[in-house]
């Protein structure tokens, strides 16, 4: 069997036909946490999602604040080429510019160029499919939601897999490709005015809010056990440091202190997970895995997650080839 991770840039298009018939909510998909934080530049202003004390810290040690705000080194093009297919976005309306910016503690870049880069990737990779998760919104009023919704529609247009005419269980790579659909947008706000976008309940993403890997793993197991069979699901494989945790470690960074710890200590847990369809009393299976710094150890995270999809084939092959004899009583 071919290695699913030989060509991360085109991994979905190169999956076996059997896996292209599996709903995407049942595939193992790598995702990037705070996708656009690579765009935080030196002297970036503090964003409204930051803890109030960050404003003070940023005046005196801005380089430290930036080291703990950035969660990805790879640009969106590099993430796409590394196999990431689920993108976690935090968006803020910045005034008086009246423009939308990505944020994570600090302001990242304005949204237009990264979204156009994503659109260009989809154009040149017609068999790939992504989930764009608009996770949080800051300083938005109802009009802002209308404007952002219209902008997302403009950029991705006919490539959007729409909620108003489809069901999640019908969204397979095969069906999406045949319809020319390549992107599913989750919009986590009740103010959303667009019925093409999917809702929070369609793709739960429970937040662990832990700084200890053992407690993180326990949370991931417990939340996955509650997963519904007819929705997507995100396992957030990330540690969340508080300001109190960061201050004594200010010479370090999120990458070295948290992300590398997760990569070392949680990878065995990820390898044990199994994607695939489950029904009734079956044990819930995994779907999206979210991580900081997906580039660590030569994209190990993406390779491991994508490789989990082999288990679906193995399970199908085992059930096909095994024919246990049943003795009549």
TISE-827552 format. One record per residue (C-alpha): residue in three letters; x, y, z. Coordinates in nm, 2 decimals. Layout:
N
NULUM   aa      xx      yy      zz
NULUM  ALA       X       Y       Z
...
***
This chain:
329
NULUM   aa      xx      yy      zz
NULUM  UNK    0.00    0.00    0.00
NULUM  UNK    0.13    0.34   -0.09
NULUM  UNK    0.25    0.58    0.19
NULUM  UNK   -0.02    0.84    0.24
NULUM  UNK    0.24    1.09    0.35
NULUM  UNK    0.47    1.07    0.05
NULUM  UNK    0.30    1.38   -0.10
NULUM  UNK    0.16    1.59    0.18
NULUM  UNK    0.07    1.87   -0.07
NULUM  UNK   -0.17    1.64   -0.25
NULUM  UNK   -0.26    1.38    0.01
NULUM  UNK   -0.63    1.40   -0.02
NULUM  UNK   -0.63    1.36   -0.40
NULUM  UNK   -0.40    1.06   -0.37
NULUM  UNK   -0.61    0.87   -0.12
NULUM  UNK   -0.75    0.53   -0.23
NULUM  UNK   -1.09    0.54   -0.38
NULUM  UNK   -1.25    0.37   -0.08
NULUM  UNK   -1.14    0.66    0.15
NULUM  UNK   -1.27    0.92   -0.09
NULUM  UNK   -1.62    0.77   -0.03
NULUM  UNK   -1.58    0.82    0.35
NULUM  UNK   -1.74    1.15    0.48
NULUM  UNK   -1.48    1.40    0.57
NULUM  UNK   -1.62    1.41    0.93
NULUM  UNK   -1.48    1.05    0.95
NULUM  UNK   -1.13    1.11    0.81
NULUM  UNK   -0.83    1.20    1.01
NULUM  UNK   -0.74    1.56    0.92
NULUM  UNK   -0.45    1.77    1.05
NULUM  UNK   -0.54    2.13    1.15
NULUM  UNK   -0.34    2.43    1.26
NULUM  UNK   -0.42    2.61    1.58
NULUM  UNK   -0.44    2.99    1.54
NULUM  UNK   -0.35    2.94    1.18
NULUM  UNK   -0.26    3.30    1.09
NULUM  UNK   -0.04    3.39    1.39
NULUM  UNK    0.27    3.35    1.17
NULUM  UNK    0.17    3.69    1.04
NULUM  UNK    0.25    3.87    1.37
NULUM  UNK    0.53    4.12    1.30
NULUM  UNK    0.77    4.29    1.53
NULUM  UNK    0.60    4.58    1.71
NULUM  UNK    0.25    4.44    1.63
NULUM  UNK   -0.01    4.62    1.84
NULUM  UNK   -0.20    4.43    2.12
NULUM  UNK   -0.53    4.28    2.00
NULUM  UNK   -0.86    4.28    2.19
NULUM  UNK   -0.84    3.90    2.26
NULUM  UNK   -0.53    3.95    2.49
NULUM  UNK   -0.53    3.94    2.86
NULUM  UNK   -0.53    4.30    3.00
NULUM  UNK   -0.18    4.27    3.15
NULUM  UNK   -0.04    4.20    2.80
NULUM  UNK   -0.08    4.56    2.71
NULUM  UNK    0.16    4.65    2.99
NULUM  UNK    0.40    4.37    2.91
NULUM  UNK    0.41    4.46    2.54
NULUM  UNK    0.53    4.81    2.63
NULUM  UNK    0.84    4.68    2.80
NULUM  UNK    0.91    4.34    2.65
NULUM  UNK    0.73    4.32    2.31
NULUM  UNK    0.97    4.05    2.18
NULUM  UNK    0.86    3.82    2.46
NULUM  UNK    0.49    3.88    2.40
NULUM  UNK    0.54    3.80    2.04
NULUM  UNK    0.72    3.48    2.11
NULUM  UNK    0.43    3.36    2.32
NULUM  UNK    0.16    3.49    2.07
NULUM  UNK    0.29    3.32    1.76
NULUM  UNK    0.17    2.96    1.73
NULUM  UNK    0.28    2.88    1.37
NULUM  UNK    0.60    2.94    1.18
NULUM  UNK    0.47    2.82    0.84
NULUM  UNK    0.27    3.06    0.62
NULUM  UNK   -0.07    2.94    0.50
NULUM  UNK    0.09    2.82    0.17
NULUM  UNK    0.35    2.62    0.36
NULUM  UNK    0.08    2.48    0.59
NULUM  UNK   -0.12    2.37    0.29
NULUM  UNK    0.18    2.21    0.13
NULUM  UNK    0.25    2.03    0.46
NULUM  UNK   -0.09    1.87    0.46
NULUM  UNK   -0.29    2.10    0.69
NULUM  UNK   -0.66    2.10    0.58
NULUM  UNK   -0.83    2.26    0.88
NULUM  UNK   -0.77    2.62    0.96
NULUM  UNK   -0.85    2.79    1.29
NULUM  UNK   -0.91    3.17    1.25
NULUM  UNK   -0.95    3.45    1.50
NULUM  UNK   -1.08    3.77    1.33
NULUM  UNK   -1.10    4.13    1.45
NULUM  UNK   -1.25    4.45    1.30
NULUM  UNK   -0.98    4.71    1.32
NULUM  UNK   -1.10    5.07    1.34
NULUM  UNK   -1.07    5.34    1.21
NULUM  UNK   -0.93    5.14    0.91
NULUM  UNK   -1.25    4.94    0.90
NULUM  UNK   -1.06    4.63    0.79
NULUM  UNK   -1.06    4.28    0.91
NULUM  UNK   -0.74    4.14    1.07
NULUM  UNK   -0.64    3.80    1.20
NULUM  UNK   -0.54    3.82    1.57
NULUM  UNK   -0.39    3.61    1.85
NULUM  UNK   -0.30    3.83    2.14
NULUM  UNK   -0.14    4.06    1.89
NULUM  UNK   -0.26    4.18    1.55
NULUM  UNK   -0.16    3.96    1.26
NULUM  UNK   -0.21    4.06    0.90
NULUM  UNK   -0.52    4.18    0.71
NULUM  UNK   -0.73    3.89    0.59
NULUM  UNK   -0.74    3.95    0.22
NULUM  UNK   -0.40    3.82    0.10
NULUM  UNK   -0.40    3.49    0.30
NULUM  UNK   -0.75    3.41    0.19
NULUM  UNK   -0.65    3.48   -0.17
NULUM  UNK   -0.35    3.25   -0.12
NULUM  UNK   -0.58    2.98    0.00
NULUM  UNK   -0.81    3.03   -0.30
NULUM  UNK   -0.51    3.00   -0.53
NULUM  UNK   -0.40    2.68   -0.37
NULUM  UNK   -0.75    2.53   -0.42
NULUM  UNK   -0.75    2.64   -0.78
NULUM  UNK   -0.42    2.46   -0.85
NULUM  UNK   -0.51    2.16   -0.64
NULUM  UNK   -0.87    2.07   -0.75
NULUM  UNK   -0.88    1.74   -0.55
NULUM  UNK   -0.80    1.89   -0.22
NULUM  UNK   -1.06    2.01    0.04
NULUM  UNK   -1.03    2.24    0.34
NULUM  UNK   -1.23    2.34    0.64
NULUM  UNK   -1.21    2.71    0.73
NULUM  UNK   -1.32    2.76    1.09
NULUM  UNK   -1.40    3.12    1.18
NULUM  UNK   -1.36    3.06    1.55
NULUM  UNK   -1.37    3.39    1.72
NULUM  UNK   -1.48    3.75    1.63
NULUM  UNK   -1.36    4.07    1.81
NULUM  UNK   -1.51    4.42    1.80
NULUM  UNK   -1.77    4.30    1.55
NULUM  UNK   -2.12    4.46    1.51
NULUM  UNK   -2.40    4.30    1.30
NULUM  UNK   -2.29    4.49    0.99
NULUM  UNK   -1.94    4.36    1.02
NULUM  UNK   -2.07    4.01    1.01
NULUM  UNK   -2.26    4.09    0.70
NULUM  UNK   -1.95    4.24    0.53
NULUM  UNK   -1.72    3.95    0.63
NULUM  UNK   -1.98    3.69    0.52
NULUM  UNK   -2.00    3.87    0.18
NULUM  UNK   -1.62    3.87    0.15
NULUM  UNK   -1.59    3.50    0.22
NULUM  UNK   -1.86    3.44   -0.04
NULUM  UNK   -1.68    3.66   -0.29
NULUM  UNK   -1.34    3.49   -0.24
NULUM  UNK   -1.46    3.13   -0.25
NULUM  UNK   -1.78    3.16   -0.44
NULUM  UNK   -1.88    2.83   -0.61
NULUM  UNK   -1.61    2.63   -0.43
NULUM  UNK   -1.81    2.65   -0.10
NULUM  UNK   -1.98    2.33    0.02
NULUM  UNK   -2.31    2.49    0.14
NULUM  UNK   -2.51    2.40    0.45
NULUM  UNK   -2.84    2.51    0.29
NULUM  UNK   -2.83    2.24    0.02
NULUM  UNK   -2.61    1.96    0.17
NULUM  UNK   -2.56    1.74    0.48
NULUM  UNK   -2.23    1.68    0.65
NULUM  UNK   -2.27    1.30    0.62
NULUM  UNK   -2.28    1.34    0.24
NULUM  UNK   -1.96    1.54    0.22
NULUM  UNK   -1.70    1.30    0.09
NULUM  UNK   -1.39    1.39   -0.11
NULUM  UNK   -1.54    1.21   -0.41
NULUM  UNK   -1.87    1.39   -0.40
NULUM  UNK   -1.71    1.73   -0.33
NULUM  UNK   -1.46    1.69   -0.62
NULUM  UNK   -1.74    1.59   -0.86
NULUM  UNK   -1.93    1.91   -0.77
NULUM  UNK   -1.63    2.13   -0.78
NULUM  UNK   -1.66    2.20   -0.40
NULUM  UNK   -1.34    2.25   -0.21
NULUM  UNK   -1.41    2.44    0.11
NULUM  UNK   -1.65    2.42    0.40
NULUM  UNK   -1.68    2.73    0.62
NULUM  UNK   -1.77    2.70    0.99
NULUM  UNK   -1.89    3.04    1.12
NULUM  UNK   -1.92    3.04    1.50
NULUM  UNK   -2.14    3.33    1.56
NULUM  UNK   -2.52    3.36    1.61
NULUM  UNK   -2.49    3.69    1.41
NULUM  UNK   -2.40    3.50    1.10
NULUM  UNK   -2.64    3.59    0.82
NULUM  UNK   -2.53    3.33    0.57
NULUM  UNK   -2.70    3.00    0.54
NULUM  UNK   -2.42    2.86    0.33
NULUM  UNK   -2.19    2.85    0.64
NULUM  UNK   -2.19    2.57    0.90
NULUM  UNK   -2.27    2.63    1.26
NULUM  UNK   -2.08    2.56    1.59
NULUM  UNK   -2.29    2.26    1.66
NULUM  UNK   -2.20    2.11    1.32
NULUM  UNK   -1.83    2.09    1.42
NULUM  UNK   -1.77    2.09    1.80
NULUM  UNK   -1.42    2.20    1.91
NULUM  UNK   -1.40    2.16    2.29
NULUM  UNK   -1.12    2.36    2.44
NULUM  UNK   -0.90    2.18    2.69
NULUM  UNK   -0.75    2.49    2.86
NULUM  UNK   -0.48    2.28    3.02
NULUM  UNK   -0.10    2.33    3.07
NULUM  UNK   -0.03    1.97    3.18
NULUM  UNK   -0.01    1.70    2.90
NULUM  UNK   -0.15    1.43    3.12
NULUM  UNK   -0.46    1.64    3.20
NULUM  UNK   -0.48    1.74    2.83
NULUM  UNK   -0.49    1.38    2.72
NULUM  UNK   -0.75    1.30    2.98
NULUM  UNK   -0.97    1.59    2.85
NULUM  UNK   -0.92    1.48    2.49
NULUM  UNK   -1.04    1.12    2.58
NULUM  UNK   -1.34    1.25    2.78
NULUM  UNK   -1.46    1.50    2.52
NULUM  UNK   -1.41    1.25    2.24
NULUM  UNK   -1.63    1.00    2.42
NULUM  UNK   -1.92    1.25    2.40
NULUM  UNK   -1.88    1.30    2.02
NULUM  UNK   -2.19    1.27    1.81
NULUM  UNK   -2.18    1.05    1.50
NULUM  UNK   -2.33    1.30    1.26
NULUM  UNK   -2.10    1.60    1.32
NULUM  UNK   -1.74    1.68    1.27
NULUM  UNK   -1.51    1.70    1.57
NULUM  UNK   -1.19    1.87    1.67
NULUM  UNK   -0.94    1.73    1.92
NULUM  UNK   -0.73    2.03    2.03
NULUM  UNK   -0.39    1.89    2.09
NULUM  UNK   -0.26    2.21    2.24
NULUM  UNK   -0.14    2.34    2.58
NULUM  UNK   -0.28    2.68    2.69
NULUM  UNK   -0.03    2.89    2.90
NULUM  UNK   -0.17    3.16    3.13
NULUM  UNK    0.02    3.49    3.18
NULUM  UNK    0.11    3.36    3.53
NULUM  UNK    0.27    3.05    3.37
NULUM  UNK    0.45    3.26    3.10
NULUM  UNK    0.61    3.53    3.32
NULUM  UNK    0.87    3.31    3.50
NULUM  UNK    0.94    3.15    3.16
NULUM  UNK    0.97    3.48    2.96
NULUM  UNK    1.30    3.38    2.81
NULUM  UNK    1.14    3.08    2.65
NULUM  UNK    0.85    3.06    2.40
NULUM  UNK    0.53    2.88    2.32
NULUM  UNK    0.71    2.67    2.07
NULUM  UNK    0.99    2.54    2.30
NULUM  UNK    0.79    2.52    2.62
NULUM  UNK    0.44    2.40    2.50
NULUM  UNK    0.44    2.28    2.14
NULUM  UNK    0.75    2.07    2.16
NULUM  UNK    0.63    1.91    2.48
NULUM  UNK    0.30    1.82    2.32
NULUM  UNK    0.49    1.68    2.02
NULUM  UNK    0.70    1.46    2.24
NULUM  UNK    0.44    1.35    2.50
NULUM  UNK    0.11    1.34    2.31
NULUM  UNK    0.22    1.19    1.98
NULUM  UNK    0.18    0.83    2.12
NULUM  UNK   -0.18    0.92    2.21
NULUM  UNK   -0.24    1.05    1.86
NULUM  UNK   -0.10    0.74    1.70
NULUM  UNK   -0.34    0.52    1.90
NULUM  UNK   -0.65    0.71    1.77
NULUM  UNK   -0.87    0.57    1.49
NULUM  UNK   -1.08    0.76    1.24
NULUM  UNK   -1.37    0.61    1.05
NULUM  UNK   -1.75    0.58    1.06
NULUM  UNK   -1.91    0.48    1.39
NULUM  UNK   -2.28    0.43    1.48
NULUM  UNK   -2.50    0.35    1.77
NULUM  UNK   -2.30    0.21    2.07
NULUM  UNK   -1.97    0.22    1.88
NULUM  UNK   -1.69    0.40    2.05
NULUM  UNK   -1.66    0.75    1.89
NULUM  UNK   -1.37    0.80    1.65
NULUM  UNK   -1.15    1.09    1.59
NULUM  UNK   -1.16    1.35    1.31
NULUM  UNK   -0.96    1.67    1.31
NULUM  UNK   -0.65    1.71    1.52
NULUM  UNK   -0.54    2.07    1.60
NULUM  UNK   -0.18    2.16    1.68
NULUM  UNK    0.06    2.45    1.73
NULUM  UNK    0.37    2.47    1.51
NULUM  UNK    0.28    2.19    1.26
NULUM  UNK    0.64    2.22    1.12
NULUM  UNK    0.81    2.06    1.43
NULUM  UNK    1.02    1.75    1.35
NULUM  UNK    0.98    1.78    0.97
NULUM  UNK    0.59    1.80    0.98
NULUM  UNK    0.57    1.49    1.20
NULUM  UNK    0.22    1.59    1.33
NULUM  UNK    0.07    1.61    0.98
NULUM  UNK    0.23    1.28    0.88
NULUM  UNK    0.11    1.10    1.18
NULUM  UNK   -0.25    1.23    1.15
NULUM  UNK   -0.28    1.16    0.78
NULUM  UNK   -0.13    0.82    0.83
NULUM  UNK   -0.41    0.73    1.07
NULUM  UNK   -0.65    0.70    0.77
NULUM  UNK   -0.48    0.37    0.68
NULUM  UNK   -0.66    0.22    0.98
NULUM  UNK   -0.99    0.27    0.81
NULUM  UNK   -0.87    0.06    0.51
NULUM  UNK   -0.72   -0.20    0.74
NULUM  UNK   -1.05   -0.23    0.93
NULUM  UNK   -1.24   -0.26    0.60
NULUM  UNK   -1.00   -0.52    0.47
NULUM  UNK   -1.02   -0.72    0.79
NULUM  UNK   -1.39   -0.72    0.80
NULUM  UNK   -1.40   -0.82    0.43
NULUM  UNK   -1.16   -1.11    0.45
NULUM  UNK   -1.26   -1.25    0.79
NULUM  UNK   -1.56   -1.49    0.77
NULUM  UNK   -1.60   -1.64    1.12
NULUM  UNK   -1.79   -1.96    1.12
NULUM  UNK   -2.09   -1.97    1.35
NULUM  UNK   -2.19   -2.31    1.50
NULUM  UNK   -2.56   -2.36    1.52
NULUM  UNK   -2.68   -2.41    1.88
***
